[in-house]
Amino acid sequence: MRQVQITVPEEFDGEVDEVLDQYTNDITSNEAEKQGTEVIEFTATVDDDEIDELTEDLKETDIESGDLYIRVLEQESLIEKGQKTKGSASLLSQEEIYSKAQEFSGFSKAQWALVGLSSAIAAYGLIINNLIVVIGAMMLAPMLSPLVSGAISMVIGDSKLMKKSLVSGLMSFLLAIAISYIAVLPFPVTMNPALQTIVSFGFPVIILSFLVGAAAAFTFATGFRDQIAGVAVAVALVPPLAASGIGLRIQNPVYALHASSIAAINILAVLISGYASFKVIGLSPTSYYKQKEADKLRKTVPIALIILLVFIAPIGYTTFQDYQGYSSEQEIRKDAQAFFSDDLVSVEFRDSQVRVMVVGDHNETVFRNSLPEDMKVRIIEIQTE
């Protein structure tokens, strides 16, 4: 259940009361004055799934634009004697989601400060090889919200919201890179495991980005703000952006480009999966004009997919090579185990060389012939007395 407050000019008292009667019998009203004009303030308790329909019915009345004010309050329960208690639904109404998207499409001064601070903290965490500090920085950054707002704008057909969301997101990403670069300028920076971890990327991480985008959409739609921090940690936008700034600082453009590519993949995955998730939830344009805008904005999705594939292609090639190498190693281990049986001590791989340690004397030629021709084999025999 939701409590809805509606403010209209006094002459529309009967018309609004008639609309509200179709949705609830829990209605109160009182006279008030707003900007020198006599108005009526209605308060009604309405089912969550009827909020959008009620809003549309009120918009279709003869009340002029600017004279109708609708405010949807926080979730509540309605308890009536002799009636089953009515609780609130888990999802927000479309109007509430749209309102939140408009609110979160940009940043306040405090949020811009958080973007800068989180980027600096993440940069310091990376250069001192402290991933706990990096995780803390991820929880501070509000970078995920404009991406989710952008996904909503594509579904409902609001090009202004789309533009504002993308500009805010892009500016925050550039700010994160710049702050990270400036933050580490006074300090010597060397490559360490934390920095190497940031650019370790594969198909599981890409799948994770899509799942996180969906999680961000559903978290946004339920209004559970506390969970958005966990989603932000999972998508990990701040570390690769901070790593990009560090890559520029150490004059390693390849590393900086790699880190930026990972951030771009995460961003595109969130937009695409967020768009799909809001479609599943049931968001849709509310007017013919919005529908036309949505049809235009929908073209953004295949473009984003194409760009994503361009970024993923090198990763896919590398992942395929790694898989082939792993499969080859597993085959060699099986062959060594079958050939040497209990005498096998260990099998180690170094570049294109296999180092096999066994106990006792064995016919090495037969084993060597079972391996690929370009594979160098070194067999170390341990003699026992």
C-alpha positions in Angstrom: 0.0 0.0 0.0 1.0 3.6 -0.6 -0.2 6.9 0.7 -0.8 9.4 -2.0 -1.2 13.2 -1.5 -2.9 15.1 -4.3 -3.3 18.9 -4.4 -5.7 20.5 -6.9 -7.6 23.8 -7.2 -10.7 24.0 -5.2 -13.1 23.9 -8.2 -11.8 20.4 -9.1 -12.7 18.9 -5.7 -15.6 16.8 -6.9 -13.8 15.5 -10.1 -10.7 14.3 -8.2 -12.9 12.8 -5.4 -14.8 10.8 -8.1 -11.5 9.5 -9.5 -10.2 8.5 -6.1 -13.4 6.6 -5.2 -12.6 4.1 -8.0 -9.4 3.1 -6.2 -9.9 3.3 -2.5 -12.4 4.2 0.3 -9.6 5.5 2.5 -9.8 9.2 1.5 -9.4 12.4 3.5 -9.4 16.0 2.3 -8.9 19.4 3.7 -8.9 23.0 2.4 -5.6 24.9 2.2 -4.0 27.9 0.5 -1.1 27.6 -2.0 0.5 30.7 -3.5 -2.6 32.8 -2.7 -5.0 30.2 -4.3 -7.6 28.1 -2.5 -6.7 24.4 -3.0 -7.9 21.0 -1.8 -5.4 18.5 -0.4 -6.5 14.9 -0.7 -4.8 12.0 1.1 -5.6 8.5 0.0 -4.2 5.0 0.6 -3.9 3.1 -2.7 -2.6 -0.4 -3.7 1.0 -0.2 -5.1 0.0 -1.7 -8.5 -2.7 0.9 -9.0 -0.5 4.0 -8.5 0.4 4.3 -12.2 -3.2 3.9 -13.3 -4.5 6.4 -10.8 -1.8 8.9 -11.9 -2.9 8.6 -15.5 -6.6 9.0 -14.6 -5.8 12.2 -12.7 -3.7 13.6 -15.6 -6.7 13.0 -17.9 -8.9 15.4 -15.9 -9.5 19.0 -17.0 -7.0 20.3 -14.4 -4.5 22.5 -16.2 -0.8 21.7 -16.3 1.0 23.0 -13.2 -2.1 22.9 -11.0 -2.0 19.1 -10.3 0.4 18.0 -7.7 0.8 14.2 -6.8 3.1 13.0 -4.1 3.6 9.3 -3.4 4.8 8.7 0.2 6.9 5.9 1.6 5.5 2.3 1.8 3.0 1.6 4.6 0.5 -1.0 5.7 -3.3 -0.4 6.0 -4.9 -2.1 9.0 -8.7 -2.2 9.2 -10.8 -4.0 11.7 -12.4 -7.1 10.2 -10.2 -6.8 7.1 -7.0 -8.6 6.1 -4.0 -6.3 6.6 -2.7 -4.9 3.3 1.0 -4.5 3.1 3.2 -2.8 0.5 4.5 -4.4 -2.7 8.2 -4.9 -3.2 8.4 -2.9 -6.5 8.0 0.8 -6.8 5.4 2.2 -9.3 6.6 3.4 -12.7 6.1 7.0 -11.7 8.2 6.5 -8.6 11.0 4.8 -10.5 10.9 7.6 -13.1 11.1 10.2 -10.3 14.1 8.4 -8.8 15.8 8.2 -12.2 15.4 12.0 -12.6 16.8 12.5 -9.1 19.8 10.2 -9.6 20.7 11.2 -13.2 23.0 13.9 -11.9 25.3 14.6 -9.0 25.2 17.2 -6.2 28.3 19.0 -5.1 28.7 16.5 -2.2 28.4 13.6 -4.6 31.0 15.0 -7.0 33.3 15.3 -4.0 32.6 11.6 -3.2 33.6 10.7 -6.7 36.9 12.5 -6.4 37.6 11.2 -2.9 36.7 7.6 -3.7 39.0 7.8 -6.8 41.9 9.1 -4.7 41.4 6.5 -2.0 41.2 3.7 -4.7 44.4 5.0 -6.3 46.3 5.0 -3.0 44.9 1.5 -2.2 46.2 0.2 -5.5 49.7 1.6 -5.2 50.1 0.3 -1.6 48.7 -3.1 -2.7 45.8 -3.0 -0.3 42.6 -4.3 -1.8 40.6 -3.7 1.4 41.1 0.1 0.9 40.0 -0.3 -2.7 36.8 -2.0 -1.7 36.1 0.8 0.8 36.6 3.3 -2.1 34.1 1.4 -4.3 31.4 1.7 -1.6 31.8 5.5 -1.5 31.4 6.2 -5.2 27.9 7.1 -6.5 28.8 6.3 -10.1 26.3 3.6 -10.7 23.2 5.7 -10.4 23.5 7.7 -13.7 24.0 4.4 -15.6 20.8 3.0 -14.1 19.0 6.3 -14.9 20.2 6.0 -18.4 18.8 2.5 -18.8 15.5 3.7 -17.5 15.5 6.7 -20.0 15.9 4.2 -22.9 12.9 2.2 -21.8 10.4 5.1 -21.1 11.6 7.3 -23.9 13.1 10.4 -22.2 16.0 11.8 -24.3 16.7 14.6 -21.9 17.1 12.2 -19.0 19.3 10.0 -21.2 21.5 13.0 -22.1 21.8 14.2 -18.5 22.6 10.7 -17.2 25.3 10.0 -19.9 26.9 13.4 -19.4 27.0 13.0 -15.6 28.4 9.4 -16.0 31.1 10.4 -18.5 32.2 13.4 -16.4 32.4 11.3 -13.3 34.6 8.7 -15.2 36.9 11.4 -16.5 37.1 13.0 -13.0 38.0 9.7 -11.5 40.9 9.2 -13.9 42.2 12.7 -13.5 42.0 12.6 -9.6 43.7 9.3 -9.6 46.5 10.6 -11.8 47.0 13.7 -9.6 46.8 11.8 -6.3 49.7 9.5 -7.1 51.9 12.1 -8.8 54.1 12.8 -5.7 54.8 9.1 -5.0 56.9 6.5 -6.7 54.7 3.8 -8.3 55.7 0.3 -9.2 53.6 -2.6 -10.6 52.2 -4.8 -7.8 49.7 -7.7 -7.5 46.8 -5.3 -6.8 47.4 -3.4 -10.0 47.8 -6.6 -12.0 44.6 -8.0 -10.5 42.6 -5.0 -11.9 43.5 -5.8 -15.5 43.0 -9.5 -15.1 39.9 -10.0 -17.1 38.0 -12.8 -18.8 34.5 -14.0 -19.8 33.4 -14.7 -16.2 34.0 -11.0 -15.3 31.9 -10.0 -18.4 29.1 -12.3 -17.3 29.4 -10.8 -13.8 29.0 -7.2 -15.2 25.7 -8.2 -16.9 24.4 -9.8 -13.7 25.4 -6.7 -11.7 23.5 -4.5 -14.2 20.4 -6.5 -13.7 20.9 -6.5 -9.9 21.3 -2.7 -10.0 18.1 -2.3 -12.0 16.0 -4.5 -9.6 17.6 -2.8 -6.5 16.7 0.6 -8.0 13.1 -0.6 -8.7 12.6 -1.9 -5.2 13.8 1.3 -3.6 16.3 -0.5 -1.3 19.1 2.1 -1.3 21.2 0.2 1.3 21.8 -2.6 -1.2 23.1 -0.3 -4.0 26.5 -0.1 -2.2 26.9 -3.9 -2.5 26.0 -3.7 -6.2 28.5 -0.9 -6.7 31.2 -3.0 -5.2 30.3 -5.9 -7.5 30.5 -3.9 -10.7 33.8 -2.3 -9.7 33.8 0.9 -11.8 36.2 2.8 -9.6 39.3 0.5 -9.5 39.8 0.3 -13.3 39.3 4.0 -13.7 41.8 4.6 -10.9 44.2 2.2 -12.5 43.8 4.1 -15.8 45.0 7.2 -14.0 47.9 5.3 -12.4 48.8 3.9 -15.8 49.1 7.5 -17.2 51.2 8.4 -14.1 53.8 5.6 -14.7 53.7 6.4 -18.5 52.3 3.0 -19.4 49.7 3.8 -22.0 49.0 0.1 -22.7 48.1 -0.6 -19.1 46.0 2.6 -18.9 44.2 1.6 -22.1 43.6 -1.9 -20.8 42.2 -0.6 -17.5 39.9 1.9 -19.4 38.7 -0.9 -21.7 37.6 -2.9 -18.6 35.8 0.1 -17.2 34.0 0.6 -20.6 32.9 -3.0 -20.7 31.5 -2.8 -17.2 29.6 0.4 -18.1 28.2 -1.0 -21.4 27.1 -4.2 -19.7 25.3 -2.3 -16.9 23.4 -0.2 -19.5 22.4 -3.2 -21.6 21.4 -5.5 -18.8 19.7 -2.7 -16.9 17.6 -1.8 -20.0 16.6 -5.5 -20.4 15.7 -5.8 -16.7 13.5 -2.7 -16.7 11.7 -4.1 -19.7 11.1 -7.3 -17.8 9.8 -5.4 -14.8 7.2 -3.8 -17.1 8.4 -0.2 -17.6 7.0 1.4 -20.7 6.4 4.8 -22.3 3.3 6.6 -21.0 2.4 8.6 -24.0 2.6 8.5 -27.8 5.4 11.1 -27.8 7.4 9.0 -25.2 6.8 5.9 -27.4 8.4 7.7 -30.4 11.3 8.8 -28.3 11.7 5.2 -26.9 11.8 3.8 -30.4 14.7 6.2 -31.2 16.6 5.6 -28.0 16.2 1.8 -28.4 18.7 2.0 -31.3 21.3 2.8 -28.6 21.1 -0.8 -27.4 22.5 -2.6 -30.5 25.1 0.2 -30.9 26.2 -0.5 -27.3 26.3 -4.2 -28.0 28.5 -3.7 -31.1 30.9 -1.5 -29.1 30.9 -4.1 -26.3 31.8 -6.9 -28.8 34.7 -4.8 -30.1 36.1 -4.5 -26.6 35.4 -8.2 -25.9 36.9 -9.6 -29.1 40.6 -9.4 -27.9 39.6 -10.8 -24.5 37.8 -13.6 -26.2 40.8 -14.5 -28.3 43.1 -14.4 -25.2 40.7 -16.5 -23.2 40.5 -19.0 -26.0 44.3 -19.3 -26.1 44.4 -19.7 -22.4 41.8 -22.4 -22.5 43.8 -24.2 -25.2 46.9 -24.0 -23.1 45.1 -25.2 -20.0 43.5 -28.2 -22.0 47.0 -29.1 -23.4 48.5 -29.0 -19.9 45.7 -31.2 -18.5 46.3 -33.8 -21.4 50.0 -33.9 -20.7 49.4 -34.4 -17.0 47.1 -37.3 -17.8 49.6 -38.8 -20.2 52.4 -38.5 -17.6 50.2 -40.1 -14.9 49.3 -43.0 -17.2 52.9 -43.5 -18.4 54.8 -43.1 -15.1 52.0 -44.3 -12.8 53.1 -44.2 -9.2 56.6 -43.2 -10.0 55.4 -39.7 -11.1 56.4 -37.0 -8.5 55.3 -33.8 -10.3 54.6 -32.1 -13.6 55.5 -28.4 -14.0 55.0 -26.1 -17.0 57.3 -23.2 -17.8 56.6 -21.3 -21.0 56.8 -24.1 -23.7 58.8 -26.5 -21.6 57.5 -29.4 -19.5 59.5 -30.5 -16.4 58.6 -34.0 -15.3 60.1 -35.4 -12.1 59.9 -39.2 -11.6 61.4 -41.9 -9.4 63.6 -44.5 -11.1 64.7 -45.2 -14.7 62.1 -44.9 -17.5 62.1 -45.0 -21.3 62.0 -41.2 -21.9 61.8 -41.5 -25.8 58.4 -43.1 -25.8 57.0 -40.4 -23.5 58.5 -37.6 -25.5 57.0 -39.0 -28.7 53.6 -38.8 -27.2 53.8 -35.0 -26.7 53.5 -32.2 -29.3 56.6 -31.7 -31.4 57.1 -28.1 -30.3 56.9 -29.1 -26.6 60.3 -29.3 -24.9 60.5 -32.0 -22.2 62.9 -32.3 -19.4 62.7 -35.5 -17.3 64.4 -35.5 -14.0 64.9 -39.0 -12.6 65.3 -39.5 -8.9 67.3 -42.6 -8.0 66.5 -44.5 -4.8 68.9 -46.8 -3.1 
